[in-house]
Amino acid sequence: MLERRFGLGAELVDGGVSFRVFCDRSTPTLHIDGQMRRPMQPEGEGYHSLFVPDLRAGARYGYMIGDTGPFPDPASRAQPQGPHHLSEVIDPSAFAWSDADWPGCRMERQIIYEIHVGAFTPEGTWAGAIAKLPHLRETGITLIEMMPIASFPGSFGWGYDGVALFAPTHLYGGPDDLRAFVDAAHAIGIGVILDVVYNHLGPDGNYLASFSDGYVTQSYENDWGDALDFERPGAPMREMVLENARYWIDDFHFDGLRLDATQSIFDSSVDHVIADIARRCRSSTRRDVIIVGENEPEHGLLFRTPEQGGYGLDALWNDDFHHSALVAVTGRNGAYYEDHRGSPQELISAAKYGFLFQGQFYAHQAKRRGEPALRAPPGRFVTFIENHDQIANSGHGKRVHQLTSPGALRAVTALLLLMPSTPMLFQGQEFCASAPFLYFADHEGELAKQVAMGRIAFLSQFDNLASPTGPPISLPHERETFLRCKLDWSEAETKREALALHRELIALRQNDPVLCGDARLGIDGSVVDDACLLLRIFGTDDRDFLLFVNFGRDLKRRSLPDPLVAAPAARRWVLAWSSEHPDYGGDGITLVERPAGWYVPGQTAVLLRADSLPDQ
């Protein structure tokens, strides 16, 4: 018999199927296709295994625990009818990969694009998403971040309430459809990372408690349910999560993971499970792997190297930039935006140093927030002006272009795509999609009511959403809420100005050695006016850039007493790009540096390049 590749679940091996499960309540009984019953063989320490000869892929199975069940396999590879039903034996070797030469992905030069598969296309499937890959490639996207896909109950949802960590949801297709999507992305030069949830499990369809009490712990408070237990000796959840992280890399060729809400992945072990996950993923493949974290408290420890005492992640989401940028273009700073004024200095600091809170007092939480990260390379910060959470938290799912003016939108987009951090777009952002992105989850009965009330309570922290005269919040469990979020792809043709803006900015960033970072020496910035900032991007051989971003009124100055605006010796500033180009819906480009002084139109971004002086 061939050796197993993973320690848990059902695997095809030579001559049959090997089953292995953790259960410390009693010896489970394997049910196959509703007919065959076989007791598992104890291995000790709660693990049980069994080899069933002549069994093939497609067999349905579950486990009886005493007189209850059958329950789906905690490490099921497929739940073709959802998490409440039997698991299916899968043959991962049946898929013919074509990406043998794919090298994997590194953080350098990435343009990330977040998608929710169910809302990305009308079909809401991996097969439907394949058809949109050429559009993403033409836009300049290099890395897709796929929202969670672990099997969850109902017919729609965000995926953060997954309960079968190894089973891609049947709602988007079969496991081989997912493989086909990743393979097709690699074929045109796009990497794919997967958003995974290791901080809690969903409340519906979660049968782990039937197998053991050891998967969760009551030792920590968790906003989303019981915390997962990674600490106690022999913790089955730790081994399950480590296996799961490696599984997505090995069996589906994902180029890495995005770890959701890492502040709620609790572990007091000397070797934190997050560091263990990063090592396990990288050791499982010869390809380059990216591990990104979401961490609301902004702990730089996560992306410090193990040699520096860190966990070794490649990057963290930077909420601070989002909050300051949104305040700058909307003027609203209620609820968790209250510590941000959207000032030019905040945006300069975010461009230079990433997180704005690196240990200072944070009024919104009445405590200190963050850790020092001043020396972290800028590419380790993932910046965005839209993501799934922030759009939904606008209450009615409004996109940024619906909350600000066209000029301010173009200016903040330029800042996002030209500053040296790693930019991320949310699906449809590149063509100013009209589809909202709301919170949706297909729960029923009392759970649906509780989720809806919880959502209303969360959004009530925003004054405009707490008003009884405002429009009602869309209920998460209504199918119409989900359907409204599907992208209208005809807008990719009709909204050509927005698409041109994004494509040309990305091309500018990717094709210039200074802007992409290959020849960048550093960055500095200055506050020019109450709502205007400049960034000086230094390049080798004095190939510098000067980026003005003006969110306020027209800026007219006879002089600017700031050495950052001085061109390098024997060079002059020439206009490289303007957000006011008519191709983007602007009013036309203009000279910025003039004999009579400097002029930057209101709600405009302009990029100047240092060019050699003409021969005298």
Sequence and secondary structure as in RCSB ss.txt:
>XXXX:A:sequence
MLERRFGLGAELVDGGVSFRVFCDRSTPTLHIDGQMRRPMQPEGEGYHSLFVPDLRAGARYGYMIGDTGPFPDPA
SRAQPQGPHHLSEVIDPSAFAWSDADWPGCRMERQIIYEIHVGAFTPEGTWAGAIAKLPHLRETGITLIEMMPIA
SFPGSFGWGYDGVALFAPTHLYGGPDDLRAFVDAAHAIGIGVILDVVYNHLGPDGNYLASFSDGYVTQSYENDWG
DALDFERPGAPMREMVLENARYWIDDFHFDGLRLDATQSIFDSSVDHVIADIARRCRSSTRRDVIIVGENEPEHG
LLFRTPEQGGYGLDALWNDDFHHSALVAVTGRNGAYYEDHRGSPQELISAAKYGFLFQGQFYAHQAKRRGEPALR
APPGRFVTFIENHDQIANSGHGKRVHQLTSPGALRAVTALLLLMPSTPMLFQGQEFCASAPFLYFADHEGELAKQ
VAMGRIAFLSQFDNLASPTGPPISLPHERETFLRCKLDWSEAETKREALALHRELIALRQNDPVLCGDARLGIDG
SVVDDACLLLRIFGTDDRDFLLFVNFGRDLKRRSLPDPLVAAPAARRWVLAWSSEHPDYGGDGITLVERPAGWYV
PGQTAVLLRADSLPDQ
>XXXX:A:secstr
    SSSSEEEEETTEEEEEEE SSS  EEEETTTEEEE EEEETTEEEEEEET  TT EEEEEETTEEEE  TT
 S  TT TTS EE   GGGS    TT  B  STT  EEEE HHHHSSS SHHHHHTTHHHHHHHT  EEEE   E
E SSS B STT  EEEEE GGG  HHHHHHHHHHHHHTT EEEEEE  S   SSS  HHHH STTEESSS  TTS
SEE   STT HHHHHHHHHHHHHHHHH   EEEETTGGG    SSS HHHHHHHHHHHT SSB EEEE  TT  G
GGGS GGGTS   SEEE HHHHHHHHHHHH    GGGTT    HHHHHHHHHHS S SSSEEGGGTEE     TT
S GGGEEE S  HHHHHTTSS   GGGTS HHHHHHHHHHHHHSSSEEEEETTGGGT        B   HHHHHH
HHHHHHHHHTTSHHHH TTS     TT HHHHHTTS  TTHHHH HHHHHHHHHHHHHHHHSTTTTSTTEEEEEE
EEEETTEEEEEEEEGGG  EEEEEE SS EEES    GGGS  TTEEEEEEEETT GGGT S    SEETTEEEE
 TTEEEEEEEEE    
